[in-house]
Amino acid sequence: IMFSKQLIAASLQPIVLTILSRGEAYGYDIMQRALDLSDGKLVWTAGTLYPLMHRLETKGFISAIWRPSEAGPRRKYYRITAKGRSVLESDKSEWLSVHSILIKLWGPELAIG
């Protein structure tokens, strides 16, 4: 089962901020981590990810720096900011509240463990 476009769009920010809360990363690396974490179900394109990264950077949730790469051209590395960490905590609270409601509605046997 692939995720709907609506669910992917809604989950982009908290997933990206969580990945970056664990260390800086460049765009392709972020896409690959999301793909790995979702067992191949969360497929992002550059056209999905990079506009989000630009918005997060404009809002001050992340910062970026260009660095040389051993494997070719320079890469833009992103890291979460203090403001981004605060937003991530808010996102976590919202998502966990929605999860709790759905578990109450659907039953704990459907919880992914």
BANUKE-177420 format. One record per residue: residue in one letter; x, y, z of N, C-alpha, C in turn. Coordinates in Angstrom, 3 decimals, decimal comma, always signed. Atoms other than C-alpha are relative to their C-alpha. Last residue first. Layout:
BANUKE-177420
PT/a/X/Y/Z/X/Y/Z/X/Y/Z $
...
//
This chain:
BANUKE-177420
PT/g/-0,924/+0,109/-1,117/+4,118/-1,929/+16,694/+1,321/-0,338/-0,476 $
PT/i/-1,218/+0,514/+0,595/+1,593/-0,661/+14,221/+1,048/-0,008/+1,087 $
PT/a/-1,190/-0,817/-0,225/-1,666/-0,256/+16,091/+1,211/-0,680/-0,626 $
PT/l/-0,485/-0,542/+1,272/-4,540/-2,123/+14,470/+1,250/+0,856/+0,159 $
PT/e/-0,536/+1,106/+0,803/-5,145/-4,333/+17,516/+0,515/+0,462/-1,356 $
PT/p/-1,451/+0,147/-0,135/-5,437/-1,129/+19,553/+0,586/-1,145/-0,841 $
PT/g/-0,414/+1,061/-0,912/-8,946/-0,407/+18,265/+1,503/-0,201/-0,010 $
PT/w/-0,233/+1,228/+0,746/-10,213/+1,566/+15,282/+0,395/-1,183/+0,868 $
PT/l/+1,066/+0,305/+0,953/-11,828/+4,539/+16,997/+0,158/-1,391/-0,616 $
PT/k/+1,260/+0,139/-0,743/-9,621/+4,693/+20,087/-1,138/-0,399/-0,930 $
PT/i/-0,105/+1,272/-0,721/-6,559/+4,018/+17,914/-1,274/-0,233/+0,815 $
PT/l/+0,222/+1,094/+0,953/-7,654/+6,824/+15,581/+0,084/-1,361/+0,678 $
PT/i/+1,419/+0,015/+0,383/-8,004/+9,289/+18,463/-0,286/-1,166/-0,938 $
PT/s/+0,765/+0,470/-1,148/-4,582/+8,388/+19,855/-1,490/-0,091/-0,316 $
PT/h/-0,231/+1,442/-0,108/-2,964/+8,792/+16,433/-0,836/-0,596/+1,136 $
PT/v/+0,796/+0,613/+1,078/-4,554/+12,243/+16,072/+0,143/-1,526/+0,054 $
PT/s/+1,409/-0,160/-0,371/-3,147/+13,240/+19,472/-0,911/-0,635/-1,048 $
PT/l/+0,288/+1,008/-1,020/+0,256/+11,789/+18,581/-1,442/+0,092/+0,483 $
PT/w/+0,072/+1,319/+0,635/+0,289/+13,805/+15,354/-0,324/-1,096/+1,017 $
PT/e/+1,185/+0,092/+0,860/-0,578/+17,058/+17,138/-0,155/-1,393/-0,599 $
PT/s/+1,178/+0,001/-0,855/+1,969/+16,581/+19,935/-1,275/-0,163/-0,822 $
PT/k/+0,072/+1,307/-0,680/+4,691/+15,643/+17,491/-1,264/-0,100/+0,828 $
PT/d/+0,440/+0,996/+0,992/+3,973/+18,704/+15,330/-0,174/-1,368/+0,647 $
PT/s/+1,415/-0,261/+0,231/+4,270/+20,963/+18,398/-0,595/-1,009/-0,991 $
PT/e/+0,687/+0,434/-1,224/+7,600/+19,393/+19,345/-1,503/+0,208/-0,122 $
PT/l/+0,048/+1,460/+0,001/+8,736/+19,756/+15,717/-0,715/-0,523/+1,249 $
PT/v/+1,086/+0,381/+0,906/+7,824/+23,451/+15,739/-0,153/-1,519/-0,022 $
PT/s/+1,239/-0,387/-0,670/+10,052/+23,976/+18,791/-1,217/-0,398/-0,844 $
PT/r/+0,194/+0,979/-1,088/+12,882/+22,031/+17,163/-1,298/+0,291/+0,754 $
PT/g/+0,470/+1,249/+0,596/+12,484/+24,146/+14,013/-0,253/-1,076/+1,044 $
PT/k/+1,405/-0,248/+0,372/+12,796/+27,356/+16,047/-0,612/-1,264/-0,603 $
PT/a/+0,750/+0,005/-1,269/+15,999/+25,984/+17,607/-1,492/+0,222/-0,273 $
PT/t/-0,323/-1,136/-0,865/+17,257/+25,253/+14,078/-0,782/-0,146/+1,316 $
PT/i/+1,146/-0,587/-0,691/+17,269/+21,951/+12,166/+0,488/+1,137/+0,901 $
PT/r/+0,051/+0,341/-1,423/+20,140/+21,232/+9,811/-1,189/+0,721/+0,628 $
PT/y/+1,009/-0,668/-0,817/+20,380/+21,074/+6,038/+0,143/-0,438/+1,450 $
PT/y/+0,324/+0,726/-1,234/+23,337/+20,222/+3,833/-0,941/+0,844/+0,851 $
PT/k/+0,580/-0,922/-0,973/+23,457/+21,554/+0,279/-0,452/-0,827/+1,205 $
PT/r/+1,327/+0,361/-0,496/+25,781/+19,367/-1,725/-0,454/+1,035/+1,010 $
PT/r/+0,327/-0,380/-1,379/+28,742/+20,352/-3,879/-1,415/-0,437/+0,357 $
PT/p/+0,223/-1,424/-0,278/+29,333/+18,437/-7,092/-0,329/+0,259/+1,473 $
PT/g/+0,429/-0,843/+1,109/+30,837/+14,954/-7,272/-0,204/+1,438/+0,411 $
PT/a/+0,579/+0,739/+1,118/+31,283/+11,976/-4,944/-0,454/+0,887/-1,155 $
PT/e/-1,035/+0,882/+0,552/+33,667/+13,425/-2,375/-0,485/-0,643/-1,298 $
PT/s/+0,322/+1,421/-0,091/+31,200/+16,234/-1,860/+1,136/-0,804/-0,592 $
PT/p/-0,517/+0,864/+1,062/+31,992/+19,867/-1,146/-0,402/-1,453/+0,256 $
PT/r/-1,268/+0,646/-0,324/+29,692/+21,690/+1,239/+0,469/-0,808/-1,192 $
PT/w/-0,560/+0,766/+1,117/+26,855/+24,177/+0,791/+1,349/-0,564/+0,432 $
PT/i/-1,358/-0,392/+0,363/+25,155/+25,244/+4,022/+0,461/-0,903/-1,148 $
PT/a/-0,693/+0,806/+1,012/+21,521/+25,181/+5,035/+1,384/+0,561/-0,247 $
PT/s/-1,017/-0,814/+0,665/+19,363/+26,298/+7,926/+0,754/-0,920/-0,945 $
PT/i/-1,243/+0,687/+0,346/+16,098/+24,813/+9,134/+0,980/+1,029/-0,549 $
PT/f/+0,058/+1,295/-0,677/+12,938/+26,045/+10,856/+1,253/-0,828/-0,249 $
PT/g/-1,000/+0,067/-1,062/+13,657/+29,683/+9,950/-0,004/-1,301/+0,771 $
PT/k/+0,666/-0,156/-1,301/+10,425/+30,149/+8,002/+0,985/-0,044/+1,167 $
PT/t/+0,560/-1,355/-0,039/+12,407/+30,714/+4,778/-0,654/+0,277/+1,351 $
PT/e/-1,136/-0,905/-0,170/+14,424/+27,525/+5,458/-0,488/+1,450/+0,110 $
PT/l/-0,491/+0,183/-1,369/+11,279/+25,469/+6,000/+1,167/+0,942/+0,296 $
PT/r/+0,974/-0,595/-0,933/+9,762/+26,924/+2,818/+0,488/-0,106/+1,437 $
PT/h/-0,072/-1,455/+0,168/+12,925/+26,145/+0,788/-0,957/+0,697/+0,974 $
PT/m/-1,238/-0,414/-0,652/+13,052/+22,615/+2,192/+0,149/+1,517/-0,086 $
PT/l/+0,206/+0,041/-1,449/+9,393/+22,154/+1,237/+1,242/+0,500/+0,724 $
PT/p/+0,843/-1,147/-0,352/+10,089/+23,321/-2,330/-0,299/+0,048/+1,511 $
PT/y/-0,745/-1,263/+0,000/+13,010/+20,860/-2,362/-0,863/+1,242/+0,208 $
PT/l/-0,847/-0,315/-1,148/+11,100/+17,775/-1,205/+0,576/+1,415/-0,038 $
PT/t/+0,773/-0,036/-1,242/+8,183/+17,462/-3,600/+0,863/+0,527/+1,137 $
PT/g/+1,029/-1,025/+0,165/+9,918/+18,331/-6,867/-0,926/+0,116/+1,191 $
PT/a/-0,680/-1,277/-0,235/+12,928/+16,289/-5,720/-1,017/+1,144/-0,083 $
PT/t/-0,819/-0,433/+1,128/+10,555/+13,341/-5,570/+0,710/+1,292/+0,399 $
PT/w/-0,012/-1,433/+0,281/+9,281/+11,666/-2,449/+0,844/+0,244/-1,224 $
PT/v/-0,838/-0,366/+1,140/+8,342/+7,997/-2,093/-0,159/+1,491/-0,267 $
PT/l/-0,011/-1,458/+0,020/+7,048/+6,965/+1,306/+0,989/+0,461/-1,059 $
PT/k/+1,339/-0,530/+0,265/+6,089/+3,314/+0,889/-0,034/+1,514/-0,144 $
PT/g/+0,244/-0,260/+1,413/+9,577/+1,826/+0,482/-1,337/+0,623/-0,335 $
PT/d/-0,082/+1,263/+0,756/+9,823/+0,252/+3,919/-0,425/+0,198/-1,456 $
PT/s/+1,367/+0,389/+0,374/+8,677/+3,533/+5,459/-0,048/-1,328/-0,750 $
PT/l/+0,834/+0,053/-1,207/+11,925/+4,187/+7,338/-1,407/-0,516/-0,298 $
PT/d/-0,424/+1,140/-0,822/+13,953/+3,301/+4,220/-0,897/-0,165/+1,230 $
PT/l/+0,334/+1,212/+0,741/+12,011/+5,687/+1,958/+0,337/-1,247/+0,828 $
PT/a/+1,457/+0,132/-0,066/+12,196/+8,474/+4,532/-0,452/-1,279/-0,699 $
PT/r/+0,341/+0,387/-1,388/+15,948/+7,894/+4,895/-1,494/-0,199/+0,148 $
PT/q/-0,352/+1,409/-0,185/+16,380/+7,934/+1,112/-0,344/-0,481/+1,397 $
PT/m/+0,964/+0,816/+0,754/+14,513/+11,225/+0,704/+0,253/-1,486/+0,223 $
PT/i/+1,287/-0,116/-0,701/+16,590/+12,825/+3,480/-1,052/-0,863/-0,697 $
PT/d/-0,117/+0,797/-1,220/+19,823/+11,525/+1,914/-1,311/+0,023/+0,788 $
PT/y/+0,152/+1,398/+0,406/+18,804/+12,923/-1,462/+0,050/-0,918/+1,208 $
PT/g/+1,313/+0,366/+0,513/+18,231/+16,332/+0,115/-0,182/-1,465/-0,349 $
PT/y/+0,296/-0,653/+1,275/+21,369/+16,688/+2,226/-1,269/-0,617/-0,575 $
PT/a/+0,094/+0,889/+1,160/+21,612/+15,761/+5,903/-0,248/+0,834/-1,247 $
PT/e/+0,163/-0,675/+1,283/+22,306/+17,263/+9,302/+0,029/-1,010/-1,145 $
PT/g/-1,264/-0,361/+0,630/+21,745/+15,158/+12,386/-0,229/+0,626/-1,359 $
PT/r/-0,981/+1,062/-0,291/+19,031/+13,434/+14,394/+1,343/+0,260/-0,657 $
PT/s/-0,272/-0,096/-1,442/+16,792/+16,514/+14,533/+1,031/-1,039/+0,427 $
PT/l/-1,054/-0,989/-0,236/+17,164/+16,587/+10,729/+0,299/+0,185/+1,489 $
PT/i/-1,254/+0,503/+0,589/+15,234/+13,337/+10,368/+1,138/+0,971/+0,301 $
PT/t/-0,476/+1,081/-0,866/+12,594/+14,638/+12,784/+1,308/-0,575/-0,529 $
PT/l/-0,563/-0,596/-1,219/+12,280/+17,917/+10,881/+0,525/-1,066/+0,955 $
PT/v/-1,270/-0,667/+0,323/+11,882/+16,049/+7,589/+0,634/+0,583/+1,258 $
PT/i/-0,982/+1,035/+0,319/+9,231/+13,708/+9,018/+1,362/+0,635/-0,287 $
PT/p/-0,479/+0,677/-1,204/+7,320/+16,489/+10,753/+1,039/-1,082/-0,284 $
PT/q/-0,702/-0,852/-0,959/+7,298/+18,661/+7,617/+0,439/-0,769/+1,239 $
PT/l/-1,336/-0,432/+0,434/+6,455/+15,973/+5,074/+0,753/+0,783/+1,071 $
PT/s/-1,057/+0,561/-0,845/+3,568/+14,353/+6,959/+1,401/+0,483/-0,347 $
PT/a/+0,188/-0,361/-1,406/+0,704/+16,450/+5,624/+1,169/-0,449/+0,878 $
PT/a/-0,140/-1,446/-0,146/+1,923/+16,257/+2,031/-0,100/+0,420/+1,465 $
PT/i/-1,408/-0,343/+0,220/+2,449/+12,492/+2,234/+0,205/+1,491/+0,224 $
PT/l/-0,716/+0,426/-1,201/-1,001/+12,012/+3,747/+1,489/+0,332/-0,114 $
PT/q/+0,410/-0,866/-1,106/-2,612/+14,091/+1,001/+0,758/-0,356/+1,286 $
PT/k/-0,704/-1,274/+0,147/-0,647/+12,335/-1,755/-0,318/+0,931/+1,161 $
PT/s/+0,661/-0,978/+0,862/-1,952/+9,010/-0,502/+0,821/+1,290/-0,057 $
PT/f/+0,708/-1,056/-0,707/+0,478/+6,486/+0,967/-0,629/+0,968/-0,999 $
PT/m/-0,711/-1,268/+0,050/+1,380/+3,382/-1,015/-0,838/+1,041/+0,747 $
PT/i/+0,855/-1,184/+0,000/+0,000/+0,000/+0,000/+0,889/+1,231/+0,000 $
//
